[in-house]
Amino acid sequence: MLQALRPTNRLASGVATLFTIWALFLFPDGDAYAKAHVGLYMAITAIGVIFCLLHLRSAAITVTVIVNGAFVIFFSPVRC
């Protein structure tokens, strides 16, 4: 059973990374409403994915850390 769930963990981290990169590259395009839409889309989609992965806690936590970590770092007012 563990061998069957390992690909799901890898897929979750890969898709979350690609989704986050794609969303953050879309952010500079458009006006303030488009930027707000990208942020909202990123948050709502991450919540939906985390909810769907609820029964595989390690994949849900991986998606949470990747998406929310990038979200917080990108949208924080202080950038290094």
PDB file of N, CA, C and O in Angstrom:
ATOM      1  N   MET A   1       0.822  -1.172   0.000  1.00  0.00           N
ATOM      2  CA  MET A   1       0.000   0.000   0.000  1.00  0.00           C
ATOM      3  C   MET A   1       0.879   1.254   0.000  1.00  0.00           C
ATOM      4  O   MET A   1       0.560   2.239  -0.666  1.00  0.00           O
ATOM      5  N   LEU A   2       1.958   1.214   0.730  1.00  0.00           N
ATOM      6  CA  LEU A   2       2.857   2.362   0.788  1.00  0.00           C
ATOM      7  C   LEU A   2       3.472   2.641  -0.576  1.00  0.00           C
ATOM      8  O   LEU A   2       3.635   3.799  -0.960  1.00  0.00           O
ATOM      9  N   GLN A   3       3.814   1.586  -1.308  1.00  0.00           N
ATOM     10  CA  GLN A   3       4.373   1.764  -2.648  1.00  0.00           C
ATOM     11  C   GLN A   3       3.368   2.390  -3.603  1.00  0.00           C
ATOM     12  O   GLN A   3       3.757   3.117  -4.516  1.00  0.00           O
ATOM     13  N   ALA A   4       2.109   2.126  -3.410  1.00  0.00           N
ATOM     14  CA  ALA A   4       1.077   2.708  -4.272  1.00  0.00           C
ATOM     15  C   ALA A   4       0.855   4.189  -3.979  1.00  0.00           C
ATOM     16  O   ALA A   4       0.421   4.934  -4.858  1.00  0.00           O
ATOM     17  N   LEU A   5       1.147   4.622  -2.755  1.00  0.00           N
ATOM     18  CA  LEU A   5       0.916   6.017  -2.379  1.00  0.00           C
ATOM     19  C   LEU A   5       2.118   6.923  -2.632  1.00  0.00           C
ATOM     20  O   LEU A   5       1.961   8.143  -2.686  1.00  0.00           O
ATOM     21  N   ARG A   6       3.310   6.357  -2.787  1.00  0.00           N
ATOM     22  CA  ARG A   6       4.497   7.179  -3.038  1.00  0.00           C
ATOM     23  C   ARG A   6       4.396   7.996  -4.315  1.00  0.00           C
ATOM     24  O   ARG A   6       4.772   9.168  -4.298  1.00  0.00           O
ATOM     25  N   PRO A   7       3.904   7.441  -5.431  1.00  0.00           N
ATOM     26  CA  PRO A   7       3.762   8.283  -6.629  1.00  0.00           C
ATOM     27  C   PRO A   7       2.801   9.457  -6.424  1.00  0.00           C
ATOM     28  O   PRO A   7       2.975  10.508  -7.039  1.00  0.00           O
ATOM     29  N   THR A   8       1.806   9.292  -5.581  1.00  0.00           N
ATOM     30  CA  THR A   8       0.884  10.390  -5.304  1.00  0.00           C
ATOM     31  C   THR A   8       1.599  11.526  -4.584  1.00  0.00           C
ATOM     32  O   THR A   8       1.345  12.696  -4.870  1.00  0.00           O
ATOM     33  N   ASN A   9       2.481  11.198  -3.665  1.00  0.00           N
ATOM     34  CA  ASN A   9       3.263  12.230  -2.979  1.00  0.00           C
ATOM     35  C   ASN A   9       4.158  12.980  -3.954  1.00  0.00           C
ATOM     36  O   ASN A   9       4.245  14.207  -3.909  1.00  0.00           O
ATOM     37  N   ARG A  10       4.823  12.238  -4.836  1.00  0.00           N
ATOM     38  CA  ARG A  10       5.690  12.892  -5.822  1.00  0.00           C
ATOM     39  C   ARG A  10       4.879  13.735  -6.792  1.00  0.00           C
ATOM     40  O   ARG A  10       5.279  14.846  -7.142  1.00  0.00           O
ATOM     41  N   LEU A  11       3.752  13.213  -7.223  1.00  0.00           N
ATOM     42  CA  LEU A  11       2.899  13.955  -8.146  1.00  0.00           C
ATOM     43  C   LEU A  11       2.349  15.219  -7.483  1.00  0.00           C
ATOM     44  O   LEU A  11       2.281  16.272  -8.117  1.00  0.00           O
ATOM     45  N   ALA A  12       1.964  15.120  -6.229  1.00  0.00           N
ATOM     46  CA  ALA A  12       1.429  16.286  -5.512  1.00  0.00           C
ATOM     47  C   ALA A  12       2.479  17.379  -5.398  1.00  0.00           C
ATOM     48  O   ALA A  12       2.171  18.553  -5.602  1.00  0.00           O
ATOM     49  N   SER A  13       3.705  17.017  -5.077  1.00  0.00           N
ATOM     50  CA  SER A  13       4.748  18.043  -4.959  1.00  0.00           C
ATOM     51  C   SER A  13       5.094  18.639  -6.315  1.00  0.00           C
ATOM     52  O   SER A  13       5.320  19.844  -6.416  1.00  0.00           O
ATOM     53  N   GLY A  14       5.138  17.825  -7.347  1.00  0.00           N
ATOM     54  CA  GLY A  14       5.439  18.332  -8.684  1.00  0.00           C
ATOM     55  C   GLY A  14       4.356  19.253  -9.219  1.00  0.00           C
ATOM     56  O   GLY A  14       4.656  20.327  -9.741  1.00  0.00           O
ATOM     57  N   VAL A  15       3.108  18.845  -9.095  1.00  0.00           N
ATOM     58  CA  VAL A  15       2.003  19.662  -9.582  1.00  0.00           C
ATOM     59  C   VAL A  15       1.879  20.957  -8.769  1.00  0.00           C
ATOM     60  O   VAL A  15       1.606  22.017  -9.333  1.00  0.00           O
ATOM     61  N   ALA A  16       2.074  20.878  -7.470  1.00  0.00           N
ATOM     62  CA  ALA A  16       2.002  22.081  -6.636  1.00  0.00           C
ATOM     63  C   ALA A  16       3.106  23.065  -7.005  1.00  0.00           C
ATOM     64  O   ALA A  16       2.874  24.273  -7.039  1.00  0.00           O
ATOM     65  N   THR A  17       4.291  22.562  -7.277  1.00  0.00           N
ATOM     66  CA  THR A  17       5.399  23.434  -7.673  1.00  0.00           C
ATOM     67  C   THR A  17       5.126  24.089  -9.019  1.00  0.00           C
ATOM     68  O   THR A  17       5.300  25.298  -9.170  1.00  0.00           O
ATOM     69  N   LEU A  18       4.700  23.298  -9.992  1.00  0.00           N
ATOM     70  CA  LEU A  18       4.402  23.851 -11.315  1.00  0.00           C
ATOM     71  C   LEU A  18       3.246  24.845 -11.267  1.00  0.00           C
ATOM     72  O   LEU A  18       3.298  25.891 -11.913  1.00  0.00           O
ATOM     73  N   PHE A  19       2.217  24.525 -10.513  1.00  0.00           N
ATOM     74  CA  PHE A  19       1.071  25.425 -10.377  1.00  0.00           C
ATOM     75  C   PHE A  19       1.484  26.746  -9.741  1.00  0.00           C
ATOM     76  O   PHE A  19       1.052  27.813 -10.177  1.00  0.00           O
ATOM     77  N   THR A  20       2.314  26.675  -8.718  1.00  0.00           N
ATOM     78  CA  THR A  20       2.751  27.884  -8.029  1.00  0.00           C
ATOM     79  C   THR A  20       3.618  28.748  -8.934  1.00  0.00           C
ATOM     80  O   THR A  20       3.444  29.966  -8.984  1.00  0.00           O
ATOM     81  N   ILE A  21       4.543  28.132  -9.642  1.00  0.00           N
ATOM     82  CA  ILE A  21       5.394  28.886 -10.564  1.00  0.00           C
ATOM     83  C   ILE A  21       4.552  29.538 -11.647  1.00  0.00           C
ATOM     84  O   ILE A  21       4.758  30.706 -11.978  1.00  0.00           O
ATOM     85  N   TRP A  22       3.618  28.801 -12.194  1.00  0.00           N
ATOM     86  CA  TRP A  22       2.742  29.329 -13.248  1.00  0.00           C
ATOM     87  C   TRP A  22       1.934  30.521 -12.730  1.00  0.00           C
ATOM     88  O   TRP A  22       1.837  31.543 -13.409  1.00  0.00           O
ATOM     89  N   ALA A  23       1.361  30.399 -11.547  1.00  0.00           N
ATOM     90  CA  ALA A  23       0.546  31.477 -10.997  1.00  0.00           C
ATOM     91  C   ALA A  23       1.384  32.714 -10.700  1.00  0.00           C
ATOM     92  O   ALA A  23       0.936  33.836 -10.937  1.00  0.00           O
ATOM     93  N   LEU A  24       2.587  32.523 -10.188  1.00  0.00           N
ATOM     94  CA  LEU A  24       3.424  33.671  -9.857  1.00  0.00           C
ATOM     95  C   LEU A  24       3.986  34.340 -11.106  1.00  0.00           C
ATOM     96  O   LEU A  24       4.254  35.541 -11.087  1.00  0.00           O
ATOM     97  N   PHE A  25       4.171  33.591 -12.192  1.00  0.00           N
ATOM     98  CA  PHE A  25       4.575  34.209 -13.458  1.00  0.00           C
ATOM     99  C   PHE A  25       3.418  34.972 -14.099  1.00  0.00           C
ATOM    100  O   PHE A  25       3.651  35.930 -14.836  1.00  0.00           O
ATOM    101  N   LEU A  26       2.194  34.571 -13.836  1.00  0.00           N
ATOM    102  CA  LEU A  26       1.040  35.291 -14.364  1.00  0.00           C
ATOM    103  C   LEU A  26       0.779  36.591 -13.612  1.00  0.00           C
ATOM    104  O   LEU A  26       0.162  37.505 -14.158  1.00  0.00           O
ATOM    105  N   PHE A  27       1.232  36.685 -12.387  1.00  0.00           N
ATOM    106  CA  PHE A  27       0.896  37.821 -11.531  1.00  0.00           C
ATOM    107  C   PHE A  27       1.282  39.181 -12.100  1.00  0.00           C
ATOM    108  O   PHE A  27       0.462  40.097 -12.022  1.00  0.00           O
ATOM    109  N   PRO A  28       2.474  39.380 -12.667  1.00  0.00           N
ATOM    110  CA  PRO A  28       2.830  40.730 -13.143  1.00  0.00           C
ATOM    111  C   PRO A  28       1.976  41.236 -14.304  1.00  0.00           C
ATOM    112  O   PRO A  28       1.904  42.445 -14.519  1.00  0.00           O
ATOM    113  N   ASP A  29       1.339  40.362 -15.046  1.00  0.00           N
ATOM    114  CA  ASP A  29       0.511  40.780 -16.172  1.00  0.00           C
ATOM    115  C   ASP A  29      -0.849  41.252 -15.683  1.00  0.00           C
ATOM    116  O   ASP A  29      -1.415  40.684 -14.749  1.00  0.00           O
ATOM    117  N   GLY A  30      -1.366  42.290 -16.316  1.00  0.00           N
ATOM    118  CA  GLY A  30      -2.718  42.749 -16.011  1.00  0.00           C
ATOM    119  C   GLY A  30      -2.758  43.865 -14.987  1.00  0.00           C
ATOM    120  O   GLY A  30      -1.739  44.287 -14.440  1.00  0.00           O
ATOM    121  N   ASP A  31      -3.976  44.323 -14.752  1.00  0.00           N
ATOM    122  CA  ASP A  31      -4.189  45.414 -13.803  1.00  0.00           C
ATOM    123  C   ASP A  31      -4.368  44.857 -12.394  1.00  0.00           C
ATOM    124  O   ASP A  31      -4.125  43.675 -12.149  1.00  0.00           O
ATOM    125  N   ALA A  32      -4.790  45.709 -11.481  1.00  0.00           N
ATOM    126  CA  ALA A  32      -4.938  45.304 -10.078  1.00  0.00           C
ATOM    127  C   ALA A  32      -5.989  44.212  -9.908  1.00  0.00           C
ATOM    128  O   ALA A  32      -5.836  43.327  -9.067  1.00  0.00           O
ATOM    129  N   TYR A  33      -7.057  44.273 -10.703  1.00  0.00           N
ATOM    130  CA  TYR A  33      -8.099  43.247 -10.598  1.00  0.00           C
ATOM    131  C   TYR A  33      -7.596  41.889 -11.073  1.00  0.00           C
ATOM    132  O   TYR A  33      -7.928  40.861 -10.483  1.00  0.00           O
ATOM    133  N   ALA A  34      -6.802  41.882 -12.129  1.00  0.00           N
ATOM    134  CA  ALA A  34      -6.230  40.624 -12.621  1.00  0.00           C
ATOM    135  C   ALA A  34      -5.248  40.046 -11.609  1.00  0.00           C
ATOM    136  O   ALA A  34      -5.197  38.832 -11.413  1.00  0.00           O
ATOM    137  N   LYS A  35      -4.472  40.910 -10.970  1.00  0.00           N
ATOM    138  CA  LYS A  35      -3.531  40.443  -9.944  1.00  0.00           C
ATOM    139  C   LYS A  35      -4.280  39.867  -8.745  1.00  0.00           C
ATOM    140  O   LYS A  35      -3.878  38.847  -8.184  1.00  0.00           O
ATOM    141  N   ALA A  36      -5.362  40.521  -8.361  1.00  0.00           N
ATOM    142  CA  ALA A  36      -6.173  39.997  -7.260  1.00  0.00           C
ATOM    143  C   ALA A  36      -6.798  38.663  -7.632  1.00  0.00           C
ATOM    144  O   ALA A  36      -6.917  37.771  -6.791  1.00  0.00           O
ATOM    145  N   HIS A  37      -7.192  38.527  -8.881  1.00  0.00           N
ATOM    146  CA  HIS A  37      -7.787  37.276  -9.342  1.00  0.00           C
ATOM    147  C   HIS A  37      -6.764  36.141  -9.299  1.00  0.00           C
ATOM    148  O   HIS A  37      -7.105  35.017  -8.930  1.00  0.00           O
ATOM    149  N   VAL A  38      -5.531  36.421  -9.668  1.00  0.00           N
ATOM    150  CA  VAL A  38      -4.480  35.393  -9.611  1.00  0.00           C
ATOM    151  C   VAL A  38      -4.253  34.954  -8.168  1.00  0.00           C
ATOM    152  O   VAL A  38      -4.141  33.759  -7.893  1.00  0.00           O
ATOM    153  N   GLY A  39      -4.185  35.908  -7.251  1.00  0.00           N
ATOM    154  CA  GLY A  39      -4.003  35.562  -5.839  1.00  0.00           C
ATOM    155  C   GLY A  39      -5.164  34.757  -5.282  1.00  0.00           C
ATOM    156  O   GLY A  39      -4.964  33.781  -4.559  1.00  0.00           O
ATOM    157  N   LEU A  40      -6.376  35.170  -5.623  1.00  0.00           N
ATOM    158  CA  LEU A  40      -7.560  34.439  -5.168  1.00  0.00           C
ATOM    159  C   LEU A  40      -7.622  33.041  -5.777  1.00  0.00           C
ATOM    160  O   LEU A  40      -7.932  32.072  -5.084  1.00  0.00           O
ATOM    161  N   TYR A  41      -7.328  32.937  -7.067  1.00  0.00           N
ATOM    162  CA  TYR A  41      -7.321  31.640  -7.745  1.00  0.00           C
ATOM    163  C   TYR A  41      -6.306  30.703  -7.107  1.00  0.00           C
ATOM    164  O   TYR A  41      -6.576  29.520  -6.903  1.00  0.00           O
ATOM    165  N   MET A  42      -5.139  31.249  -6.797  1.00  0.00           N
ATOM    166  CA  MET A  42      -4.084  30.442  -6.178  1.00  0.00           C
ATOM    167  C   MET A  42      -4.535  29.926  -4.813  1.00  0.00           C
ATOM    168  O   MET A  42      -4.321  28.758  -4.488  1.00  0.00           O
ATOM    169  N   ALA A  43      -5.150  30.780  -4.027  1.00  0.00           N
ATOM    170  CA  ALA A  43      -5.589  30.380  -2.691  1.00  0.00           C
ATOM    171  C   ALA A  43      -6.733  29.370  -2.739  1.00  0.00           C
ATOM    172  O   ALA A  43      -6.694  28.358  -2.039  1.00  0.00           O
ATOM    173  N   ILE A  44      -7.739  29.633  -3.550  1.00  0.00           N
ATOM    174  CA  ILE A  44      -8.905  28.740  -3.614  1.00  0.00           C
ATOM    175  C   ILE A  44      -8.530  27.379  -4.190  1.00  0.00           C
ATOM    176  O   ILE A  44      -9.003  26.351  -3.707  1.00  0.00           O
ATOM    177  N   THR A  45      -7.690  27.366  -5.212  1.00  0.00           N
ATOM    178  CA  THR A  45      -7.272  26.095  -5.800  1.00  0.00           C
ATOM    179  C   THR A  45      -6.449  25.283  -4.804  1.00  0.00           C
ATOM    180  O   THR A  45      -6.619  24.068  -4.703  1.00  0.00           O
ATOM    181  N   ALA A  46      -5.565  25.945  -4.074  1.00  0.00           N
ATOM    182  CA  ALA A  46      -4.766  25.225  -3.077  1.00  0.00           C
ATOM    183  C   ALA A  46      -5.657  24.631  -1.992  1.00  0.00           C
ATOM    184  O   ALA A  46      -5.440  23.498  -1.562  1.00  0.00           O
ATOM    185  N   ILE A  47      -6.641  25.376  -1.554  1.00  0.00           N
ATOM    186  CA  ILE A  47      -7.563  24.857  -0.539  1.00  0.00           C
ATOM    187  C   ILE A  47      -8.310  23.637  -1.068  1.00  0.00           C
ATOM    188  O   ILE A  47      -8.477  22.652  -0.349  1.00  0.00           O
ATOM    189  N   GLY A  48      -8.758  23.696  -2.310  1.00  0.00           N
ATOM    190  CA  GLY A  48      -9.460  22.557  -2.909  1.00  0.00           C
ATOM    191  C   GLY A  48      -8.578  21.333  -3.040  1.00  0.00           C
ATOM    192  O   GLY A  48      -9.019  20.217  -2.766  1.00  0.00           O
ATOM    193  N   VAL A  49      -7.332  21.532  -3.457  1.00  0.00           N
ATOM    194  CA  VAL A  49      -6.407  20.403  -3.599  1.00  0.00           C
ATOM    195  C   VAL A  49      -6.084  19.801  -2.236  1.00  0.00           C
ATOM    196  O   VAL A  49      -6.036  18.580  -2.087  1.00  0.00           O
ATOM    197  N   ILE A  50      -5.864  20.651  -1.254  1.00  0.00           N
ATOM    198  CA  ILE A  50      -5.577  20.156   0.094  1.00  0.00           C
ATOM    199  C   ILE A  50      -6.767  19.377   0.639  1.00  0.00           C
ATOM    200  O   ILE A  50      -6.588  18.340   1.279  1.00  0.00           O
ATOM    201  N   PHE A  51      -7.960  19.858   0.396  1.00  0.00           N
ATOM    202  CA  PHE A  51      -9.151  19.146   0.844  1.00  0.00           C
ATOM    203  C   PHE A  51      -9.271  17.784   0.156  1.00  0.00           C
ATOM    204  O   PHE A  51      -9.642  16.801   0.797  1.00  0.00           O
ATOM    205  N   CYS A  52      -8.961  17.718  -1.133  1.00  0.00           N
ATOM    206  CA  CYS A  52      -9.051  16.450  -1.857  1.00  0.00           C
ATOM    207  C   CYS A  52      -7.977  15.459  -1.416  1.00  0.00           C
ATOM    208  O   CYS A  52      -8.179  14.247  -1.503  1.00  0.00           O
ATOM    209  N   LEU A  53      -6.841  15.964  -0.945  1.00  0.00           N
ATOM    210  CA  LEU A  53      -5.763  15.085  -0.479  1.00  0.00           C
ATOM    211  C   LEU A  53      -5.819  14.844   1.027  1.00  0.00           C
ATOM    212  O   LEU A  53      -4.833  14.416   1.627  1.00  0.00           O
ATOM    213  N   LEU A  54      -6.946  15.113   1.622  1.00  0.00           N
ATOM    214  CA  LEU A  54      -7.092  15.034   3.070  1.00  0.00           C
ATOM    215  C   LEU A  54      -6.743  13.647   3.623  1.00  0.00           C
ATOM    216  O   LEU A  54      -6.203  13.545   4.725  1.00  0.00           O
ATOM    217  N   HIS A  55      -7.038  12.603   2.887  1.00  0.00           N
ATOM    218  CA  HIS A  55      -6.809  11.250   3.400  1.00  0.00           C
ATOM    219  C   HIS A  55      -5.373  10.776   3.201  1.00  0.00           C
ATOM    220  O   HIS A  55      -4.981   9.739   3.736  1.00  0.00           O
ATOM    221  N   LEU A  56      -4.592  11.528   2.437  1.00  0.00           N
ATOM    222  CA  LEU A  56      -3.157  11.269   2.317  1.00  0.00           C
ATOM    223  C   LEU A  56      -2.449  12.495   2.880  1.00  0.00           C
ATOM    224  O   LEU A  56      -2.053  13.409   2.156  1.00  0.00           O
ATOM    225  N   ARG A  57      -2.308  12.474   4.192  1.00  0.00           N
ATOM    226  CA  ARG A  57      -1.871  13.664   4.927  1.00  0.00           C
ATOM    227  C   ARG A  57      -0.516  14.181   4.463  1.00  0.00           C
ATOM    228  O   ARG A  57      -0.316  15.395   4.411  1.00  0.00           O
ATOM    229  N   SER A  58       0.418  13.298   4.126  1.00  0.00           N
ATOM    230  CA  SER A  58       1.747  13.763   3.718  1.00  0.00           C
ATOM    231  C   SER A  58       1.678  14.563   2.420  1.00  0.00           C
ATOM    232  O   SER A  58       2.386  15.560   2.278  1.00  0.00           O
ATOM    233  N   ALA A  59       0.849  14.151   1.481  1.00  0.00           N
ATOM    234  CA  ALA A  59       0.700  14.901   0.233  1.00  0.00           C
ATOM    235  C   ALA A  59      -0.006  16.233   0.484  1.00  0.00           C
ATOM    236  O   ALA A  59       0.354  17.244  -0.118  1.00  0.00           O
ATOM    237  N   ALA A  60      -0.987  16.241   1.350  1.00  0.00           N
ATOM    238  CA  ALA A  60      -1.692  17.486   1.671  1.00  0.00           C
ATOM    239  C   ALA A  60      -0.763  18.488   2.351  1.00  0.00           C
ATOM    240  O   ALA A  60      -0.814  19.681   2.053  1.00  0.00           O
ATOM    241  N   ILE A  61       0.074  18.017   3.249  1.00  0.00           N
ATOM    242  CA  ILE A  61       1.018  18.907   3.917  1.00  0.00           C
ATOM    243  C   ILE A  61       2.061  19.417   2.934  1.00  0.00           C
ATOM    244  O   ILE A  61       2.469  20.576   3.007  1.00  0.00           O
ATOM    245  N   THR A  62       2.494  18.562   2.017  1.00  0.00           N
ATOM    246  CA  THR A  62       3.454  18.986   0.998  1.00  0.00           C
ATOM    247  C   THR A  62       2.888  20.101   0.136  1.00  0.00           C
ATOM    248  O   THR A  62       3.563  21.100  -0.115  1.00  0.00           O
ATOM    249  N   VAL A  63       1.651  19.937  -0.317  1.00  0.00           N
ATOM    250  CA  VAL A  63       1.004  20.978  -1.120  1.00  0.00           C
ATOM    251  C   VAL A  63       0.841  22.256  -0.299  1.00  0.00           C
ATOM    252  O   VAL A  63       1.056  23.354  -0.813  1.00  0.00           O
ATOM    253  N   THR A  64       0.470  22.123   0.950  1.00  0.00           N
ATOM    254  CA  THR A  64       0.298  23.284   1.818  1.00  0.00           C
ATOM    255  C   THR A  64       1.600  24.061   1.961  1.00  0.00           C
ATOM    256  O   THR A  64       1.613  25.285   1.836  1.00  0.00           O
ATOM    257  N   VAL A  65       2.674  23.364   2.218  1.00  0.00           N
ATOM    258  CA  VAL A  65       3.964  24.032   2.418  1.00  0.00           C
ATOM    259  C   VAL A  65       4.442  24.697   1.131  1.00  0.00           C
ATOM    260  O   VAL A  65       4.916  25.833   1.163  1.00  0.00           O
ATOM    261  N   ILE A  66       4.324  24.013   0.013  1.00  0.00           N
ATOM    262  CA  ILE A  66       4.810  24.573  -1.251  1.00  0.00           C
ATOM    263  C   ILE A  66       4.003  25.795  -1.660  1.00  0.00           C
ATOM    264  O   ILE A  66       4.569  26.858  -1.910  1.00  0.00           O
ATOM    265  N   VAL A  67       2.689  25.651  -1.729  1.00  0.00           N
ATOM    266  CA  VAL A  67       1.850  26.743  -2.232  1.00  0.00           C
ATOM    267  C   VAL A  67       1.788  27.897  -1.242  1.00  0.00           C
ATOM    268  O   VAL A  67       1.995  29.049  -1.625  1.00  0.00           O
ATOM    269  N   ASN A  68       1.511  27.613   0.006  1.00  0.00           N
ATOM    270  CA  ASN A  68       1.394  28.697   0.986  1.00  0.00           C
ATOM    271  C   ASN A  68       2.735  29.348   1.289  1.00  0.00           C
ATOM    272  O   ASN A  68       2.798  30.553   1.531  1.00  0.00           O
ATOM    273  N   GLY A  69       3.805  28.564   1.280  1.00  0.00           N
ATOM    274  CA  GLY A  69       5.129  29.149   1.489  1.00  0.00           C
ATOM    275  C   GLY A  69       5.488  30.130   0.392  1.00  0.00           C
ATOM    276  O   GLY A  69       5.952  31.236   0.670  1.00  0.00           O
ATOM    277  N   ALA A  70       5.276  29.733  -0.856  1.00  0.00           N
ATOM    278  CA  ALA A  70       5.548  30.640  -1.972  1.00  0.00           C
ATOM    279  C   ALA A  70       4.603  31.838  -1.950  1.00  0.00           C
ATOM    280  O   ALA A  70       5.009  32.962  -2.245  1.00  0.00           O
ATOM    281  N   PHE A  71       3.347  31.594  -1.600  1.00  0.00           N
ATOM    282  CA  PHE A  71       2.346  32.664  -1.522  1.00  0.00           C
ATOM    283  C   PHE A  71       2.766  33.715  -0.500  1.00  0.00           C
ATOM    284  O   PHE A  71       2.725  34.911  -0.791  1.00  0.00           O
ATOM    285  N   VAL A  72       3.163  33.289   0.674  1.00  0.00           N
ATOM    286  CA  VAL A  72       3.555  34.213   1.741  1.00  0.00           C
ATOM    287  C   VAL A  72       4.833  34.949   1.374  1.00  0.00           C
ATOM    288  O   VAL A  72       4.921  36.160   1.581  1.00  0.00           O
ATOM    289  N   ILE A  73       5.824  34.250   0.835  1.00  0.00           N
ATOM    290  CA  ILE A  73       7.082  34.889   0.469  1.00  0.00           C
ATOM    291  C   ILE A  73       6.874  35.898  -0.662  1.00  0.00           C
ATOM    292  O   ILE A  73       7.413  37.004  -0.618  1.00  0.00           O
ATOM    293  N   PHE A  74       6.097  35.519  -1.666  1.00  0.00           N
ATOM    294  CA  PHE A  74       5.890  36.402  -2.816  1.00  0.00           C
ATOM    295  C   PHE A  74       5.090  37.645  -2.466  1.00  0.00           C
ATOM    296  O   PHE A  74       5.388  38.736  -2.954  1.00  0.00           O
ATOM    297  N   PHE A  75       4.076  37.489  -1.625  1.00  0.00           N
ATOM    298  CA  PHE A  75       3.206  38.611  -1.299  1.00  0.00           C
ATOM    299  C   PHE A  75       3.593  39.351  -0.031  1.00  0.00           C
ATOM    300  O   PHE A  75       2.888  40.275   0.375  1.00  0.00           O
ATOM    301  N   SER A  76       4.699  38.969   0.608  1.00  0.00           N
ATOM    302  CA  SER A  76       5.123  39.699   1.798  1.00  0.00           C
ATOM    303  C   SER A  76       5.690  41.053   1.369  1.00  0.00           C
ATOM    304  O   SER A  76       6.294  41.173   0.303  1.00  0.00           O
ATOM    305  N   PRO A  77       5.491  42.061   2.204  1.00  0.00           N
ATOM    306  CA  PRO A  77       5.952  43.406   1.808  1.00  0.00           C
ATOM    307  C   PRO A  77       7.470  43.550   1.822  1.00  0.00           C
ATOM    308  O   PRO A  77       8.007  44.413   1.127  1.00  0.00           O
ATOM    309  N   VAL A  78       8.167  42.735   2.589  1.00  0.00           N
ATOM    310  CA  VAL A  78       9.622  42.829   2.683  1.00  0.00           C
ATOM    311  C   VAL A  78      10.227  41.714   1.841  1.00  0.00           C
ATOM    312  O   VAL A  78      10.014  40.533   2.115  1.00  0.00           O
ATOM    313  N   ARG A  79      10.972  42.091   0.828  1.00  0.00           N
ATOM    314  CA  ARG A  79      11.644  41.100  -0.020  1.00  0.00           C
ATOM    315  C   ARG A  79      13.141  41.286   0.126  1.00  0.00           C
ATOM    316  O   ARG A  79      13.639  42.411   0.159  1.00  0.00           O
ATOM    317  N   CYS A  80      13.851  40.178   0.214  1.00  0.00           N
ATOM    318  CA  CYS A  80      15.315  40.236   0.380  1.00  0.00           C
ATOM    319  C   CYS A  80      16.005  40.491  -0.935  1.00  0.00           C
ATOM    320  O   CYS A  80      17.232  40.570  -0.983  1.00  0.00           O
TER     321      CYS A  80
END
